[in-house]
Amino acid sequence: MGKETWPKFYQRLIQDNRTAFRGAQLKVMRADHLLEELEIAIRVLPQSIGKQFLIGLSGETVHITFLPDQMPLQLSAALGDCVHNIRSAFDHVAVALTAPPIGTGNPNYSGMPTGKDQNAYEGERAKKMKGAPPSALAIIDALEPWRGGRNLVRELHELDIMDKHRLLVPAIAEMHIRSMGAEIRGRPITITGNDVRSVADGQNFVIEIPCPGIKSHTEFKLTNSLKADFSIKFDRDHPCAGELVLPALKRMRATASELLEKCETAFPGVVSWRVMR
């Protein structure tokens, strides 16, 4: 296959600048590619599953309560791939900082330390970044890679561990109606997002539709032409529970990229230990 026919991501991989942080660079680039794939999956896959709903009436307003749905498992696979590559970028940075020529440690026993609290993190740092210079440790400390830290690094680690044992199945957080077919007293109508009000009750999603003159909820009927956009969140048993998936992952990815830039600035012109072997 000629290079010109490759996806842009694979063309960029050919450009290897041989820095100590090239592994982290490639992981961040791969994460960008996977985030694009995940965005498409979030837009497309929820359309493939049926929606359960209840119809009620309050005065002349129809209430449609959409019951919570699990997302298709293909979405879980895409989510897990994103999590793993972002997490791996942090490991690659930590190894580069610990191994020669920047540090004096053994790369085979190095990695990004995290902890359930700051004390646990410091204990992990002593083991996983043994041999890293103080200036490198200060850069890592600034990330606050413990639970509740500013940058979700520990939460990213926990998501990665969880994905190794079971699929990360997110939940629907928001549903934005683009168009929806319905019948009122047998008369077909098309409802758009401008015609409804969405209400989240913490678990379900309620669409309120003004229907002047309606007497009973049985006079209102949905057809099979719902078109909607979705956003998804981490479910209640996940790290980052309740946070929107894409913004959280993009924040983690941005943290990895910023860390990479700081390390390249602090340790310029250093060749990867892998090249030196």
C-alpha positions as CSV (number, residue, x, y, z in Angstrom):
1,M,0.0,0.0,0.0
2,G,1.4,3.4,-0.9
3,K,2.0,5.9,1.8
4,E,-0.3,8.4,0.1
5,T,-3.3,6.1,0.6
6,W,-2.8,5.6,4.3
7,P,-5.0,7.4,6.9
8,K,-3.4,10.6,8.1
9,F,-2.6,9.1,11.5
10,Y,-0.3,6.5,10.0
11,Q,1.4,9.0,7.8
12,R,2.3,11.0,10.9
13,L,3.8,8.0,12.6
14,I,6.5,7.8,10.0
15,Q,7.9,11.2,11.3
16,D,10.0,9.9,14.2
17,N,12.1,12.7,15.8
18,R,13.9,10.2,18.1
19,T,13.3,12.2,21.3
20,A,13.1,10.5,24.7
21,F,9.4,11.1,24.6
22,R,8.5,9.7,21.2
23,G,6.6,6.8,22.7
24,A,4.3,9.2,24.5
25,Q,4.0,11.3,21.4
26,L,2.7,8.3,19.4
27,K,0.3,7.3,22.2
28,V,-1.2,10.9,22.2
29,M,-1.5,10.8,18.4
30,R,-3.2,7.5,18.5
31,A,-5.5,8.8,21.2
32,D,-6.5,11.6,19.0
33,H,-7.4,9.2,16.2
34,L,-9.4,7.1,18.7
35,L,-11.2,10.1,20.1
36,E,-12.4,11.0,16.6
37,E,-13.7,7.4,16.2
38,L,-15.4,7.6,19.6
39,E,-17.2,10.8,18.6
40,I,-18.6,9.1,15.5
41,A,-19.6,6.1,17.6
42,I,-21.5,8.3,20.1
43,R,-23.3,10.0,17.2
44,V,-24.2,6.9,15.3
45,L,-24.5,3.9,17.6
46,P,-27.3,5.1,19.9
47,Q,-29.5,5.4,16.8
48,S,-29.3,1.7,16.3
49,I,-31.0,0.7,19.6
50,G,-34.7,1.0,20.4
51,K,-36.0,3.4,22.9
52,Q,-38.3,2.5,25.8
53,F,-40.7,5.3,26.9
54,L,-43.8,6.1,28.8
55,I,-46.4,8.7,27.7
56,G,-48.4,10.8,30.2
57,L,-50.5,13.9,30.2
58,S,-50.5,17.0,32.4
59,G,-53.1,19.5,31.4
60,E,-52.5,20.0,27.7
61,T,-48.8,19.0,27.8
62,V,-47.7,15.5,26.8
63,H,-44.9,14.1,28.8
64,I,-42.7,11.4,27.2
65,T,-40.4,9.7,29.7
66,F,-37.5,7.9,28.0
67,L,-36.2,5.1,30.2
68,P,-32.4,4.7,30.6
69,D,-30.7,2.5,28.0
70,Q,-27.4,0.8,28.0
71,M,-25.2,1.7,25.1
72,P,-24.2,-0.8,22.4
73,L,-21.1,-2.8,23.3
74,Q,-19.2,-1.5,20.3
75,L,-19.2,1.9,22.0
76,S,-17.6,0.3,25.1
77,A,-14.7,-1.1,23.0
78,A,-14.0,2.3,21.4
79,L,-14.2,4.0,24.9
80,G,-11.7,1.4,26.3
81,D,-9.2,2.0,23.5
82,C,-9.2,5.7,24.1
83,V,-8.7,5.3,27.9
84,H,-5.9,2.8,27.4
85,N,-3.9,5.0,24.9
86,I,-4.2,8.1,27.0
87,R,-3.1,6.2,30.1
88,S,-0.2,4.6,28.2
89,A,1.0,8.1,27.2
90,F,1.6,8.9,30.9
91,D,3.5,5.6,31.4
92,H,5.8,6.4,28.5
93,V,6.6,9.9,29.9
94,A,7.3,8.4,33.3
95,V,9.6,5.8,31.8
96,A,11.5,8.4,29.8
97,L,12.0,10.5,32.9
98,T,13.2,7.6,35.0
99,A,15.5,5.7,32.5
100,P,18.9,6.9,31.2
101,P,19.9,9.4,30.0
102,I,17.5,11.6,32.0
103,G,17.4,9.3,35.0
104,T,19.3,6.3,36.4
105,G,16.4,3.9,36.9
106,N,15.4,0.6,35.2
107,P,12.8,1.2,32.5
108,N,11.4,-2.3,33.0
109,Y,10.2,-1.4,36.5
110,S,9.1,2.2,35.8
111,G,5.7,3.7,35.1
112,M,3.3,6.5,35.9
113,P,2.6,6.5,39.7
114,T,-0.9,7.2,41.0
115,G,-2.6,6.7,44.4
116,K,-5.9,6.6,46.1
117,D,-4.6,9.6,48.1
118,Q,-1.4,11.7,48.2
119,N,0.4,9.4,50.6
120,A,-0.3,6.4,48.5
121,Y,0.9,8.2,45.4
122,E,4.2,9.2,47.1
123,G,4.8,5.5,48.0
124,E,4.1,4.5,44.4
125,R,6.4,7.3,43.1
126,A,9.3,6.0,45.2
127,K,9.0,2.6,43.4
128,K,7.9,3.5,39.9
129,M,10.1,6.5,39.4
130,K,13.2,5.4,41.3
131,G,16.2,7.1,39.7
132,A,14.3,10.1,38.2
133,P,15.9,13.5,38.9
134,P,14.1,15.8,41.3
135,S,13.1,18.2,38.5
136,A,11.3,15.4,36.8
137,L,9.5,14.3,40.0
138,A,8.4,17.9,40.5
139,I,6.7,17.9,37.1
140,I,4.9,14.7,37.9
141,D,3.9,15.9,41.4
142,A,2.3,19.0,39.9
143,L,-0.2,16.7,38.1
144,E,-1.7,15.6,41.5
145,P,-2.1,12.0,40.3
146,W,-4.2,10.9,43.2
147,R,-7.9,10.5,43.6
148,G,-9.6,13.9,43.5
149,G,-6.5,15.6,42.0
150,R,-7.0,18.4,39.5
151,N,-6.3,16.4,36.3
152,L,-8.2,13.1,36.6
153,V,-4.9,11.1,36.3
154,R,-5.9,8.7,39.0
155,E,-9.4,8.3,37.6
156,L,-7.9,7.6,34.2
157,H,-5.8,4.9,35.8
158,E,-8.8,3.3,37.5
159,L,-10.8,3.4,34.3
160,D,-8.0,1.6,32.5
161,I,-7.8,-1.1,35.2
162,M,-11.6,-1.5,35.1
163,D,-11.6,-1.9,31.3
164,K,-9.1,-4.8,31.6
165,H,-11.6,-6.8,33.6
166,R,-15.0,-5.7,32.3
167,L,-16.3,-3.4,29.6
168,L,-16.9,0.2,30.4
169,V,-20.6,0.6,29.5
170,P,-21.5,4.3,29.6
171,A,-25.0,5.7,30.1
172,I,-27.0,8.2,28.1
173,A,-26.6,11.7,29.7
174,E,-28.5,13.9,27.3
175,M,-30.8,13.4,24.3
176,H,-31.3,16.3,21.9
177,I,-34.3,15.8,19.6
178,R,-33.7,16.8,16.0
179,S,-37.1,15.5,14.7
180,M,-39.7,13.1,16.0
181,G,-42.8,11.7,14.2
182,A,-46.1,11.6,16.1
183,E,-49.8,11.5,15.7
184,I,-52.4,13.6,17.5
185,R,-55.9,12.2,17.1
186,G,-54.7,10.3,14.1
187,R,-53.2,13.5,12.5
188,P,-49.5,13.0,11.6
189,I,-47.1,15.8,12.8
190,T,-43.4,16.3,12.9
191,I,-41.9,17.6,16.2
192,T,-38.5,19.3,16.2
193,G,-36.2,20.2,19.0
194,N,-37.7,23.7,19.1
195,D,-41.1,22.2,19.9
196,V,-40.1,20.4,23.0
197,R,-38.5,20.9,26.4
198,S,-36.2,18.3,27.8
199,V,-36.1,17.7,31.6
200,A,-33.6,15.4,33.3
201,D,-34.8,13.9,36.6
202,G,-31.5,12.4,37.5
203,Q,-32.1,9.1,35.8
204,N,-34.7,9.4,33.0
205,F,-35.3,12.0,30.3
206,V,-38.6,13.7,30.0
207,I,-39.8,15.4,26.9
208,E,-42.6,18.0,27.3
209,I,-44.7,18.7,24.2
210,P,-47.5,21.3,24.3
211,C,-50.6,19.8,22.6
212,P,-53.5,22.4,22.8
213,G,-56.9,20.7,23.0
214,I,-55.7,17.2,23.9
215,K,-57.9,15.4,26.3
216,S,-56.1,12.1,26.9
217,H,-52.6,10.7,26.5
218,T,-54.1,8.0,24.3
219,E,-54.7,10.7,21.6
220,F,-51.0,11.1,21.3
221,K,-48.9,8.4,19.5
222,L,-45.2,8.3,18.6
223,T,-44.2,6.8,15.2
224,N,-40.9,5.2,14.4
225,S,-39.1,8.2,13.1
226,L,-37.2,9.6,16.2
227,K,-34.0,11.3,15.2
228,A,-31.9,12.6,18.1
229,D,-28.3,13.4,19.1
230,F,-26.9,11.9,22.3
231,S,-24.1,12.6,24.8
232,I,-23.0,9.9,27.1
233,K,-21.6,9.9,30.7
234,F,-19.7,7.5,32.8
235,D,-22.1,5.4,34.7
236,R,-22.6,5.5,38.5
237,D,-20.2,2.6,39.2
238,H,-17.3,4.1,37.1
239,P,-14.5,6.4,38.1
240,C,-15.6,9.9,36.9
241,A,-19.2,8.8,37.6
242,G,-21.7,11.3,36.0
243,E,-19.1,13.1,33.9
244,L,-19.6,13.4,30.2
245,V,-17.3,10.9,28.5
246,L,-15.9,13.0,25.6
247,P,-15.1,16.2,27.7
248,A,-13.5,14.1,30.4
249,L,-11.4,12.1,27.9
250,K,-10.4,15.3,26.1
251,R,-9.3,16.8,29.4
252,M,-7.2,13.8,30.2
253,R,-5.7,13.8,26.7
254,A,-4.9,17.6,27.1
255,T,-3.2,16.9,30.4
256,A,-1.0,14.2,28.7
257,S,-0.1,16.6,25.9
258,E,0.7,19.4,28.3
259,L,2.9,17.0,30.4
260,L,4.7,16.0,27.2
261,E,5.4,19.6,26.3
262,K,6.7,20.4,29.7
263,C,9.1,17.4,29.7
264,E,10.4,18.2,26.2
265,T,11.1,21.8,27.3
266,A,12.8,20.6,30.6
267,F,14.9,17.9,28.9
268,P,15.6,19.1,25.3
269,G,17.7,17.2,22.8
270,V,17.7,13.9,24.8
271,V,17.6,10.8,22.6
272,S,15.3,7.9,23.6
273,W,16.9,5.2,25.8
274,R,15.6,2.7,23.3
275,V,17.7,4.2,20.5
276,M,20.8,4.3,22.8
277,R,20.6,0.5,23.5
